[in-house]
Amino acid sequence: MLLIGRRRLGKQVSKVVERSGLAFAVGSLLAGSVLVGAVNPVSAQQLTPPNSMLQMGMHIPQAKDGVWPDVPIGSIRLWDTGVSWREINTAAGVYDWSTLDRVVDLASRNNAAVLYAFGNTPSWAAEPGCLERQGGAIKGAGANCPAKDKKSFTDFASALADRYKGRIEAYELWNEANIGTFWQGTTLELFSMTSEGARAIRAKDPNAKIVSASVTTRLDTAFTKFLPEYLDLLRTANWPIDAFAVHTYPAGSFPGNTLRQQALNAIEARTESIKRVHSSLAAFAKPSRVEIWDTELNFGLAGPGPTPHTDYPDLVQASLVTLSYFESWSTGIARTYWFAWGPKDQESIVKFGVTSNNDSVGAKAFSRYGDWVRAGFFGIDGSKCAGHSVGREAAQSTYSVVTCLISEKDGMQVRFGVVGENVLGLVWGNRTGGLLWASLGPCVDRPREPTLVPVEIFSSVPYIVTTGGGTCSSLT
């Protein structure tokens, strides 16, 4: 099914490539290959190193007002931040950079890379027929329309890259292009418009990373209809991007007798989405140099259709955050951007099940996983994994543990485990000593335990347990 229309598209994209001059350079570093359906840590040099905080991405809607998280982040994605195309480019040739200047300066002061997401066509630039139809735009009249003249988009992209050269690291070519509320044009129109925009960006900033238009996975029809054509266009153009963007939001609610069981089913749904993305990209021969970025993620989001959203308990929220980032790393997703930082009653956040703000457990879990990244838990030397399960097998008993060997070097082992219904554990060591590091609590030095998983891990808190010679002070 993924190959339908390839011959027809090949002729179309050849014209697009010829017209837009899609011969610009892409990243020269190699990304590690991933086996579809398995859990395999990235094992080759890549654009985003495995222990880089770049993998810890966040959305911060109130960054425009000077708000910044009180937890370390490596990258910020600019969406719902008041800096979209229509909010900056208020008329032909007229740009208001004031808000974006503040946000980019704020990110720079906090040592965070910036990913700019294109979207929200200005009314003045929208194709008239689409503007008249509206088509369910939620960001204003014509926001989901193609440009009536691609030059308006390329002019904006060029001006943007020229002003922020070296300050904006990457550009995502469109937000959720497979969803009608964000794009009403054809796939070919999107590819043509954004490809020329990407060329304009590279002309001003040759080092900028180009990220594909993002696709959301939870709406099956939209995913299946859009993705094959888009991937065929990318393949025919020799993959002129540095990363492919997905949004792996699961549906808002899942069956289960408890919210913990429902959360596990939500994790399983995301796992299946990741496998499906890998399978689709493999079918169109995505080269290893092109990374995969999950540029929006949360749980409990309402929909599709009448499906309500789910508010998860605090400790379940912590496990969802920690497990999601671990799964991203272990399945070769180079960066994951949590949506979003802010209080629960903030308009863009109220419909989600995990809240990251100030002292929330979601924020604490995010921060602790970042601690693990900086401590070097996720190295690439000798990495291997036999697979893991985070579903029903882990929930059958309060004391069931599912583990997976992550790495083994110089007698040291790192294992991933799910305990009971919601607990994530990482076990590191060689049984010569040990420490216990809870994701929501302090790191505590521990004596040697008789097994790799001590009884204390069977609680409601995710743990790091090291049975090596390390100490808490050596990991922070």
Secondary structure, DSSP 8 states (H G I E B T S, - for coil): -TTTTHHHHHHHHHHHHHHHT-------S------TTS-----S--SS-TT-GGGEEE--GGGGGT---SS--SEEEESSSS-SHHHH--BTTB---HHHHHHHHHHHHTT-EEEEE-----GGGB-HHHHHH--S-SSSTTTTS-BSSHHHHHHHHHHHHHHTTTTS-EEES-SSTTSTTT--S-HHHHHHHHHHHHHHHHHH-TT-EEE---EESSSHHHHHHHHHHHHHHHHHTT---SEEEEE----S----SSHHHHHHHHHHHHHHHHHHHHHHHHHTT--TTSEEEEEEE-S----STT-------HHHHHHHHHHHHHHHHHTTEEEEEES-BS-TTSTTTTT-S--BSTT-HHHHHHHHHHHHHHTTTT--TTB-------SHHHHSSTT-EEEEEEEEETTEEEEEEEETTTEEEEEEE-SS-EEEEETTS-EEEE---SSSS-GGGSSSS-EEEEESS--HHHH-
